[in-house]
Each structure stands twice: as structure tokens, then as C-alpha cells.
Amino acid sequence: MKPLSIQEIKRAISGKQLSALPAHLPPITSICTDTRRIEPGSLFIAIKGDHFDGHDFLPKAAEGGAIAALVEHAPAEPLPNLHMLEVKDSRRAMGKLATFVRNQMRSKVIAVAGSNGKTSTKHLIDAALCGKLRGSISPKSYNNDIGVPLAIFPADPMQDFLVLEMGTNHPGEIKLLSDMAKPDIAVITNCGAEHLEFLGDLMGVRRENVDIISGLNPKGTLIVNGDDPELLQAIERFAGQTITFGFGQTNDLFASDIQCGNTGVHFHLNNSRREVFVPMLGKHNACNALAALAVARRMGVSEDMAIETLGQARGPEMRLQKHEIGSITLINDAYNANPNSMRAALETIAAISTNGRRIAVLGDMLELGHSSDRYHREIGQVVAQCKFDLLACIGSQGSLIAEAAEQAGMAIGAICRFRDSVEAAQAIPQWLQDEDLVLLKGSRSMHLEYVDGAIKKTREAIETHQSQAKAAS
């Protein structure tokens, strides 16, 4: 980040100085909310969370080398070497400071919103641009009012691009993030059933994601999934350039001749001979790649170069992440789940060739409100239609998946129910046989990583034992 004086920060956040500043205070060179990441010259932002209060960590911030702190109140004990700026709401002040930092960038800011595929699309955009341009993307899923600022602060202001992810589960959150980051290019990957407990219905999801227009540069570009007619109607108020992408041939960019394999997805661009390969599993990643190609086109990267570098893209963790554990193939897609992403994962696994059994380990999809039962039952029907050999359902709503799968024709002996992931982790590894193909999919708070870890530990132990037995013979 560009070094900032404490006076610049004070003006940006309208903060109150709690003590006199020395004449030669060094500039702020990093900004953080976690004392474990404090560096000398840092500004520490004290945030009150559900389970912690950053104000309790002010002494540790000072010990770690922070020279200033943004606080809502002074600490009980004085910290003479930590110069404090007081604000009413440190989270809001953090957003104001992020906007101040963003406004000093020469970089083009690219924001990605949508129900599914945000993180994967972010990685694909980075891959499509990196052959010609220099930039960065937000780490992991830094996509809320804390994560987006933490992605903006460390970015090199002289780089060509910064890709940000914008998530939501309550009305108004996308607008807040867009107004904060002021994107030059905005992408809406799709709109599906997610967070209905708070967003109400699909139109509520569309309205929320379309609010990315709020902070979008009026001369900027909106890149949107054109396969959703109601989404297209919702963006009509945007007067700037719009590029559509999707599977329908009326889109500006569309995929044809799609072939999904064990190593990724191949497709042709706009019915041409130009073939695109993305080393990420699933048909939906063809759509995500189209969004990345649209961004590359807007950023002046040739399609040939963008297609070439997309071929070396690396996807995010726990998004259809493939692990070969001896003879077992484990597909971890357990970062999060909603009906569309669950269906896409199941269809992806159904399309992968295997000599073993296909096994689905599915957890609850959360925050679906009054529609939750219906969507979980629909997923059970999809499992049966995709002809999985075994189904493990985890959680109270997961039992509805199991029930619907049985009603749709799946053998009752092929279905198992578990209260939670701890219980599942004790049983599932013992089921597995050589060459099995296993999918893990559920909402993040279902903690399917317990099952992932147990499978890996058990299979690695089996492989080690077999190797030792073979060597001994």
C-alpha cells in the first residue's frame, strides 16, 4: 500500500485524536485487524465481533509494532506509544478508509458478485489477465465489509488491476461494498436460491446483486449472466456498457460444444473453432471462464492470450478441489452450498468417468428460509437421477435429501444418515473401496472438513500398510 500519514487517515475517517502526536510520527505502512499479523508501522483497527472485541488486543498490537489504532473508545490502561483515533463505528470507519485508499489507485478495480462461482471467477479473471497485466485478487473469500477493505489496503496502487469479491446475505450489503470499492468493471456471475432467509426470494437475490451498479463507474462496464431474463431486466437502469455471457447464443460471449472431463472443461467460443480449456471441474466453470474472457476483452488483453493463460488457471480451495488419495478420488466442494451449486456439483461428479462407485456426502444447505425443505428434497431427487451408488446425508435437513432420494428410486441400503460431521467422519472412511469417487458438499458451518480429514488419514494409512506389506514380501 501507499504509505499514509496519520493526519491523512484522521481526515479520511473524520476521527478524533485522543492524544497529541509527536512532530515526526512515521507513516502507516500496513493496516490490519488481527494482532497476529501486526507489522512495525501498522495501523490496528479495533473491531467488535460476536466472539471478541479488538479493543482487548490493543496492548498486543502495541507490542507487535503498531504505531496507531482506530478505536471506538480509549483503553482502560494508557498506551503511550500507540496513537489513537476515535470513531463512533470502527467498521464503518474502516470502509471509509478503504475508499480513501482505493481513490489513490491507478489500478482498474474489478468486482465480482453473484450467488455461485464468485471465488472461482475471481481466480479465472486473474488467470485471463496475468499474461499481459500485473495485478492481484482478494485472498480467500474476503467478501464482506471487513474482507473487502483488507483486500484493498495492501494492494499496490500502481498495478494494473485489483479483483475483489462481494458477498451478501442481507439486503444492502452489496451496495455498501460497491460504494466503498467504486469498481470500474462489475461482474454478476448468476442469481440463484441463496440466503433466502434474509433476501426473501429469487427477485430479492437479483435486486441485491444488481446493487453492484451503485458504485460502478458510470463509464465502466457491467458483465452479467445473460441466461437470466429477469436479471437482464433488473440491470436496465445501468446506462454504461453491458456485456452478456452464458450458454445461450444470444449472449455476447457464449460457450458451445462443451465437454466436461476429469481434468477440466473444454468448449468453443461463440461457435468458432477457437477452443478454450479451463483446468477446473464442471460445466459451470465454462460460464465462469466466459465472464473472465469478457473482463479480459474490456481490459485490452487479446483473446488468444487470455485463452492461453486460462489454460493454466488454478482454482480456489474447497471448490470442486480434486485429491487423489491412492486409488480414491476425493472431490472437496464443501466451502459452501446452495441449491444451484449443489446441483452443479452432483452433475459434475456424474459426468466424470470412474471405474469405482460414485459416493455423495452431502450436508445441510443453510439460510434457505421457508423454502429450505423444498430445496433439500429437490437435491435428493437429483442424487437419484444422477445414479449415485451411495449417499451419506449429514444434518437435520440432510435427512430430507435422503428421504427424497429414496422416494425417487435410490435403494434404501445405499443411503445413510448422520447427525453431524463428527459422526460421519467416524463411519464414512470405513466404507470406501479402491477407485471410489467421493463428493463432499455442504454449507461451510457443517464442517465437512472433518470427513475430508478422516478419509485422507484412513486411506493414507491403508496405502502405507499396503506398501509396507508389498515391500516385505
Secondary structure as the mmCIF struct_conf table of DSSP 4:
data_model
#
loop_
_struct_conf.conf_type_id
_struct_conf.id
_struct_conf.beg_label_comp_id
_struct_conf.beg_label_asym_id
_struct_conf.beg_label_seq_id
_struct_conf.end_label_comp_id
_struct_conf.end_label_asym_id
_struct_conf.end_label_seq_id
STRN STRN1 LEU A 4 LEU A 4
HELX_RH_AL_P HELX_RH_AL_P1 ILE A 6 ILE A 13
TURN_TY1_P TURN_TY1_P1 SER A 14 SER A 14
HELX_LH_PP_P HELX_LH_PP_P1 GLY A 15 GLY A 15
STRN STRN2 LYS A 16 GLN A 17
BEND BEND1 SER A 19 SER A 19
HELX_LH_PP_P HELX_LH_PP_P2 ALA A 20 PRO A 22
TURN_TY1_P TURN_TY1_P2 ALA A 23 HIS A 24
HELX_LH_PP_P HELX_LH_PP_P3 LEU A 25 PRO A 27
STRN STRN3 ILE A 28 ILE A 28
STRN STRN4 SER A 30 CYS A 32
BEND BEND2 THR A 33 THR A 33
HELX_RH_3T_P HELX_RH_3T_P1 THR A 35 ARG A 37
TURN_TY1_P TURN_TY1_P3 PRO A 40 GLY A 41
STRN STRN5 SER A 42 ILE A 45
STRN STRN6 LYS A 48 LYS A 48
BEND BEND3 ASP A 50 HIS A 51
STRN STRN7 ASP A 53 ASP A 53
HELX_RH_3T_P HELX_RH_3T_P2 GLY A 54 PHE A 57
HELX_RH_AL_P HELX_RH_AL_P2 LEU A 58 GLY A 64
TURN_TY1_P TURN_TY1_P4 GLY A 65 GLY A 65
STRN STRN8 ALA A 68 VAL A 71
BEND BEND4 GLU A 72 HIS A 73
BEND BEND5 ALA A 76 GLU A 77
TURN_TY1_P TURN_TY1_P5 PRO A 80 ASN A 81
BEND BEND6 LEU A 82 LEU A 82
STRN STRN9 HIS A 83 GLU A 86
BEND BEND7 LYS A 88 LYS A 88
HELX_RH_AL_P HELX_RH_AL_P3 SER A 90 ASN A 103
TURN_TY1_P TURN_TY1_P6 GLN A 104 GLN A 104
BEND BEND8 SER A 107 SER A 107
STRN STRN10 LYS A 108 ALA A 113
BEND BEND9 GLY A 114 ASN A 116
HELX_RH_AL_P HELX_RH_AL_P4 LYS A 118 LEU A 129
TURN_TY1_P TURN_TY1_P7 CYS A 130 LYS A 132
STRN STRN11 GLY A 135 ILE A 137
BEND BEND10 PRO A 139 PRO A 139
TURN_TY1_P TURN_TY1_P8 LYS A 140 SER A 141
BEND BEND11 ASN A 144 ASN A 144
TURN_TY1_P TURN_TY1_P9 ASP A 145 ILE A 146
HELX_RH_AL_P HELX_RH_AL_P5 GLY A 147 ILE A 152
TURN_TY1_P TURN_TY1_P10 PHE A 153 PRO A 154
BEND BEND12 ALA A 155 ALA A 155
TURN_TY1_P TURN_TY1_P11 PRO A 157 MET A 158
BEND BEND13 GLN A 159 ASP A 160
STRN STRN12 PHE A 161 GLU A 165
BEND BEND14 ASN A 169 HIS A 170
TURN_TY1_P TURN_TY1_P12 PRO A 171 GLY A 172
HELX_RH_AL_P HELX_RH_AL_P6 GLU A 173 ALA A 181
BEND BEND15 ASP A 184 ASP A 184
STRN STRN13 ILE A 185 ILE A 188
BEND BEND16 ALA A 193 ALA A 193
BEND BEND17 HIS A 195 HIS A 195
HELX_RH_AL_P HELX_RH_AL_P7 LEU A 196 LEU A 199
BEND BEND18 ASP A 201 ASP A 201
HELX_RH_AL_P HELX_RH_AL_P8 LEU A 202 VAL A 210
HELX_RH_3T_P HELX_RH_3T_P3 ASP A 211 GLY A 215
BEND BEND19 LEU A 216 LEU A 216
TURN_TY1_P TURN_TY1_P13 PRO A 218 LYS A 219
BEND BEND20 GLY A 220 GLY A 220
STRN STRN14 THR A 221 ASN A 225
TURN_TY1_P TURN_TY1_P14 GLY A 226 ASP A 227
HELX_RH_AL_P HELX_RH_AL_P9 PRO A 229 ALA A 234
TURN_TY1_P TURN_TY1_P15 ILE A 235 ARG A 237
BEND BEND21 GLY A 240 GLY A 240
STRN STRN15 GLN A 241 GLY A 246
BEND BEND22 PHE A 247 GLY A 248
TURN_TY1_P TURN_TY1_P16 GLN A 249 THR A 250
BEND BEND23 ASN A 251 ASP A 252
STRN STRN16 LEU A 253 CYS A 260
BEND BEND24 ASN A 262 THR A 263
STRN STRN17 VAL A 265 LEU A 269
TURN_TY1_P TURN_TY1_P17 ASN A 270 ASN A 271
BEND BEND25 SER A 272 ARG A 273
STRN STRN18 GLU A 275 VAL A 278
BEND BEND26 PRO A 279 GLY A 282
TURN_TY1_P TURN_TY1_P18 LYS A 283 LYS A 283
HELX_RH_AL_P HELX_RH_AL_P10 HIS A 284 ARG A 298
TURN_TY1_P TURN_TY1_P19 MET A 299 GLY A 300
HELX_RH_AL_P HELX_RH_AL_P11 GLU A 303 LEU A 310
TURN_TY1_P TURN_TY1_P20 GLY A 311 GLN A 312
HELX_LH_PP_P HELX_LH_PP_P4 GLY A 315 PRO A 316
TURN_TY1_P TURN_TY1_P21 GLU A 317 MET A 318
BEND BEND27 ARG A 319 LEU A 320
STRN STRN19 GLN A 321 ILE A 325
TURN_TY1_P TURN_TY1_P22 GLY A 326 SER A 327
STRN STRN20 ILE A 328 ASP A 333
BEND BEND28 TYR A 335 TYR A 335
HELX_RH_AL_P HELX_RH_AL_P12 PRO A 339 ALA A 351
BEND BEND29 ILE A 352 ILE A 352
BEND BEND30 ASN A 355 GLY A 356
STRN STRN21 ARG A 358 GLY A 363
HELX_LH_PP_P HELX_LH_PP_P5 ASP A 364 LEU A 366
BEND BEND31 GLU A 367 GLU A 367
HELX_RH_3T_P HELX_RH_3T_P4 GLY A 369 SER A 371
HELX_RH_AL_P HELX_RH_AL_P13 SER A 372 GLN A 385
TURN_TY1_P TURN_TY1_P23 CYS A 386 LYS A 387
BEND BEND32 ASP A 389 ASP A 389
STRN STRN22 LEU A 390 ILE A 394
BEND BEND33 GLY A 395 GLY A 395
TURN_TY1_P TURN_TY1_P24 SER A 396 GLN A 397
HELX_RH_AL_P HELX_RH_AL_P14 GLY A 398 GLN A 407
TURN_TY1_P TURN_TY1_P25 ALA A 408 GLY A 409
HELX_RH_3T_P HELX_RH_3T_P5 ILE A 412 ALA A 414
STRN STRN23 ILE A 415 PHE A 418
BEND BEND34 ARG A 419 ASP A 420
HELX_RH_AL_P HELX_RH_AL_P15 SER A 421 TRP A 431
TURN_TY1_P TURN_TY1_P26 ASP A 434 GLU A 435
STRN STRN24 LEU A 437 LYS A 441
HELX_RH_3T_P HELX_RH_3T_P6 ARG A 444 MET A 446
TURN_TY1_P TURN_TY1_P27 LEU A 448 LEU A 448
HELX_RH_AL_P HELX_RH_AL_P16 GLU A 449 ALA A 472
#
